Structures are given as C-alpha cells and as structure tokens.
Amino acid sequence: MTDTPTAAMLVIGDEILSGRTRDSNMHFLAGELTRHNIPLMEVRVIPDIAATITAAVTALSEAHTYVFTSGGIGPTHDDITADAVAAAFGAHIGVRDDARAILEAHYANRGTTINEARLRMARIPEGAALIDNPVSAAPGFILGNVHVMAGVPAVFEAMVASVLPGLTGGAPLLSQSVTLYMPEGEIAGPLGALARDFPDLSMGSYPFQRDGAFGAQIVVRGTDGPRIDAAMARLGEVLPQVGK
Amino acid sequence: MTDTPTAAMLVIGDEILSGRTRDSNMHFLAGELTRHNIPLMEVRVIPDIAATITAAVTALSEAHTYVFTSGGIGPTHDDITADAVAAAFGAHIGVRDDARAILEAHYANRGTTINEARLRMARIPEGAALIDNPVSAAPGFILGNVHVMAGVPAVFEAMVASVLPGLTGGAPLLSQSVTLYMPEGEIAGPLGALARDFPDLSMGSYPFQRDGAFGAQIVVRGTDGPRIDAAMARLGEVLPQVGK
C-alpha cells in the first residue's frame, strides 16, 4: 500500500450481468470518490456465486486501501454477499443483536413483524461496524477495509454518504479542460508531445461527435496547480484553436 | 472451458473510473450476449495502464470462451489497448497494410489525410482479424478469443453487431417472471424453499419501490421450459398473490 489511498469496487448481481438491470452505483461511487481524492482503480462486476465473491473480495482488499461492494444483502436466498465477505476474512457470521434490534424497531414502526427471511439481513460478521441505512433500515457493514452496501441505488447512495466522511483522501487532484472542435486525429500528435514533456501530469483526450462535427475534450490532471497552468499555456501554443 | 460458452468484458478507461464518463457499453453488451445465449460472467473496469490491461486480458482470456474489450483504440497517446492486448498474447504489433488502406480511403473521402497519430489506429497485432467500423473507419480486431473494440458507444455497438453472428451460443436460456406488490421480506421465505426444490433453475428476486409501495419482480430462469412452468405453478400455490 502506498501513501496515496486507492479504491476498488465490487458490483455483485446476476441481474447486472444479464443486462436486466443497468447499474448506476459504479458511476455514482466513481464521482464521489474523485471528489474525496480517492482514486478508484478497479471495478469488477460478478455474479451471485459465493466462491466468486469471496475470491474477488480477497484480491481487491489486499490490493487497495478501500473496497466498496454493492448488492446481495437483501432477505432472499440469492443474497449471499455478507456470508461471502465474512468467509474472505475468516470471520464468524450470524444474526447480531444490534442489527436485529434495528430491524425489529423498523418493522414494528410499520406495523409488521420480523420473520426468518428478514432476519437474514441481521447476519453481520463478528467485528464488523454497521453502516446506517436511513431508507429501509437493513444495515450495511464495514469489515476490515471492505464496505458492504446495498444494491438498490437510493440505499447505496445513502450508505456512501455516511461512509465517505470517515475515509482519508489523498492530495487533491486538480484539473483543467478545454473543448476543441477539431478531429482527435489532429490533436493527438501535439498532445502526445506535450504529455511527454509533462510526465507528472495526466492528459486525457475524450472524443465526441456533436451536431455532425468532430471534437474532443482535453483534460489535464495533476496535483500541482502551476504545472497544470504551464501545460495549458503550452497547449494553447501548439494548438492555436485552444481558447477560440 | 466447459460446453457452455462464457464471456467476460474489459472496460478500459480512466474517464470511467473518475466518474467523468458514464459507461453504457457494459449494459449494451450484457443484453446482446444474453440474447445470444452467451452468459456474461465477469466485467472489469480498469485504467489506461499497459501492465494492468495486459494482466487483465491474460486472466480473462484464460478463464472464458470470449472476451470483449471497450476503449483505448483511438489516435492519442493514452490509447494503448492494442499494444497491451498484443503483449498478452506475445504477438508482434505494428502498422498493418490492410488497416492502413482502410484509414487512407476513409480520410481521402473526407478530403483530409492520414497523419502519424491517425496511423496509430492501424497498429494491429499479427494474426488478428479486423473488425469493421462503419462509423469512423478505424477497425477493431480479434486476437485469440479477445475482441478489441472502441469505447465510443456508437462504434462499440456497431462492432458488437458485426461480431456476434460469428460466435457460438449455448442452449437458449428461458425465463418467466411475475411482479408482486408485497415486501420482499415476505416473499423471501417461500421463494427460498422453492429454489431448494428446483436446484436446476435460477430464481431471482429484484425489489423495487414504486409510488410508495414495496414490491419485487421474481424471475425464474432455466433451459427446460416445462420445469419453469412447474416452478411458476408452485409459486402461485405458495404465494397466492401471483396472478392477482
């Protein structure tokens, strides 16, 4: 592990891989982590298979500072994420009193009762910290560096909001961008030369086609503001269209 | 490799991981593969880092029948997918005459000429078959079981359309579904018992909240139609709300 924290995400669910459901949690988390200066380095989307989840959690939690999972913590038989994550850490898992109390209070408020299926959502590994679920009560949890959260977007987003303030971000990543209405093939040469001259910065080119015209957005990223200023100035020299 | 083909996808691009761009290629490919009876078993989203791309291509191409990549085959310095895929197969890569001819004809038609940056898009590994790009000419390619395609959605989708008819699918996966307006926590018990009685079928429960009411869509999948009929009939017995 280096000084700069890194993150990985695990999206768990057959319905994403079959194309039945379009995932939105990855894009949401990516934006939030960027705002918190924690680079997201890898996302894996995997099916509801226990051994697959356990292996992916092990690989990602060893390689990254923080891991975030989405999906598979509901009440049905195919919700196996909590058990698979516990297995990755060799942690005991069972219905925990603190989680059960949260669920009991929630269902009592709604005039219904907890049952065996709902009790599955109180299965929390020993030693894990609970993540608050203000939407539908059933908590997520943090075990080691793995943050286990719901797949339903409204719940996932609420859990991310409660978890992020507790994480340590790296140096702020600064960026400047410019949109050029010229083909990327004519930007690429000068931009590549510039990238070689500024190896401490990252330069991205994102092509688009808009109203029949080709163009690209050029984004220069780094942690040193004056260096980015210098690169943008040089970009204006080699591509006079910048600023037009 | 088993009799049933499986697929994996590699989404390549810093802009997806930073949250700048929302990927749509994964969801598109997932749906297309499902229609072709090729289960998508894993997706990885990774940055534009050569060693990372090469390692992921190696891992996925060994584990699956087909691999599909998206992104990183444009003209700019950060487009390194072709070289990284070639490295995974130990294949030589350079500007190939067939790809160069396609690009030259395309730019001649538009009254412009090929340059050094655009020539990067003619870098194709030895032994690879080209994938047609009807949108912007620059071809993708197939090397081993890896299908290397563009990240721009219109181009990616056109390339998938030209590639899929050449792939061998498995037995058609059949499904039936029913929408229940009751909390998932009350569906989960009977559904779990049913899943144990029909281990040859896959039963998924996808909860939603609509107009303030809780519900779930239950999807039963398998390759044996009469077995799915039987499971749906049993579902109607244990959950009388089915069919209401």
Contacts between the chains, C-beta under 8 A, distances in Angstrom:
chain1	res1	chain2	res2	distance
A	14	B	202	7.3
A	14	B	204	6.1
A	15	B	204	6.3
A	15	B	206	5.9
A	16	B	30	7.1
A	17	B	30	5.8
A	17	B	39	7.4
A	17	B	40	4.7
A	17	B	41	6.8
A	17	B	42	7.8
A	17	B	43	7.1
A	18	B	30	6.3
A	18	B	34	5.1
A	18	B	39	7.8
A	18	B	40	7.3
A	19	B	27	6.1
A	19	B	28	7.9
A	19	B	29	7.9
A	19	B	30	3.4
A	19	B	31	3.3
A	19	B	32	7.6
A	19	B	33	7.5
A	19	B	34	5.1
A	19	B	40	7.8
A	20	B	206	7.4
A	20	B	219	7.3
A	21	B	206	6.9
A	22	B	27	4.5
A	23	B	26	7.6
A	23	B	27	7.4
A	26	B	23	7.6
A	26	B	45	7.1
A	27	B	19	6.1
A	27	B	22	4.4
A	27	B	23	7.4
A	28	B	19	7.9
A	29	B	19	7.9
A	30	B	16	7.1
A	30	B	17	5.8
A	30	B	18	6.3
A	30	B	19	3.4
A	31	B	19	3.3
A	32	B	19	7.6
A	33	B	19	7.5
A	34	B	18	5.1
A	34	B	19	5.1
A	39	B	17	7.4
A	39	B	18	7.8
A	40	B	17	4.6
A	40	B	18	7.3
A	40	B	19	7.8
A	41	B	17	6.8
A	41	B	46	7.8
A	41	B	47	6.3
A	42	B	17	7.7
A	42	B	44	6.7
A	42	B	45	6.8
A	42	B	46	5.7
A	42	B	47	7.9
A	42	B	52	8.0
A	43	B	11	8.0
A	43	B	17	7.1
A	43	B	43	7.8
A	43	B	44	7.0
A	43	B	45	3.9
A	44	B	42	6.7
A	44	B	43	7.0
A	44	B	44	5.2
A	44	B	45	7.7
A	45	B	26	7.1
A	45	B	42	6.8
A	45	B	43	3.9
A	45	B	44	7.8
A	45	B	45	8.0
A	46	B	41	7.8
A	46	B	42	5.7
A	47	B	41	6.3
A	47	B	42	7.9
A	74	B	184	6.1
A	74	B	188	7.6
A	74	B	205	7.4
A	74	B	207	6.3
A	75	B	184	5.7
A	75	B	185	4.7
A	75	B	188	4.1
A	76	B	184	6.4
A	76	B	187	7.2
A	76	B	188	4.3
A	76	B	191	6.0
A	76	B	192	6.5
A	76	B	205	4.3
A	77	B	188	7.0
A	77	B	191	6.7
A	77	B	192	3.7
A	77	B	195	5.1
A	77	B	196	7.8
A	77	B	203	7.5
A	78	B	195	7.7
A	78	B	203	7.2
A	78	B	204	6.0
A	78	B	205	6.8
A	112	B	183	7.6
A	115	B	185	6.5
A	115	B	186	7.1
A	115	B	189	6.4
A	116	B	189	5.8
A	117	B	185	5.4
A	117	B	186	7.5
A	117	B	187	7.8
A	117	B	188	3.2
A	117	B	189	4.6
A	117	B	192	7.0
A	118	B	185	4.1
A	118	B	188	7.5
A	120	B	188	7.3
A	121	B	185	7.9
A	152	B	207	6.6
A	152	B	209	7.9
A	154	B	209	7.7
A	183	B	112	7.6
A	184	B	74	6.0
A	184	B	75	5.7
A	184	B	76	6.4
A	185	B	75	4.6
A	185	B	115	6.5
A	185	B	117	5.4
A	185	B	118	4.1
A	185	B	121	7.9
A	186	B	115	7.1
A	186	B	117	7.4
A	187	B	76	7.1
A	187	B	117	7.8
A	188	B	74	7.6
A	188	B	75	4.1
A	188	B	76	4.3
A	188	B	77	7.0
A	188	B	117	3.2
A	188	B	118	7.5
A	188	B	120	7.3
A	189	B	115	6.5
A	189	B	116	5.8
A	189	B	117	4.6
A	191	B	76	6.0
A	191	B	77	6.7
A	192	B	76	6.5
A	192	B	77	3.7
A	192	B	117	7.0
A	195	B	77	5.1
A	195	B	78	7.7
A	196	B	77	7.8
A	202	B	14	7.2
A	203	B	77	7.5
A	203	B	78	7.2
A	204	B	14	6.1
A	204	B	15	6.2
A	204	B	78	6.0
A	205	B	74	7.4
A	205	B	76	4.2
A	205	B	78	6.8
A	206	B	15	5.8
A	206	B	20	7.4
A	206	B	21	6.9
A	207	B	74	6.3
A	207	B	152	6.6
A	209	B	152	7.9
A	209	B	154	7.6
A	219	B	15	8.0
A	219	B	20	7.3
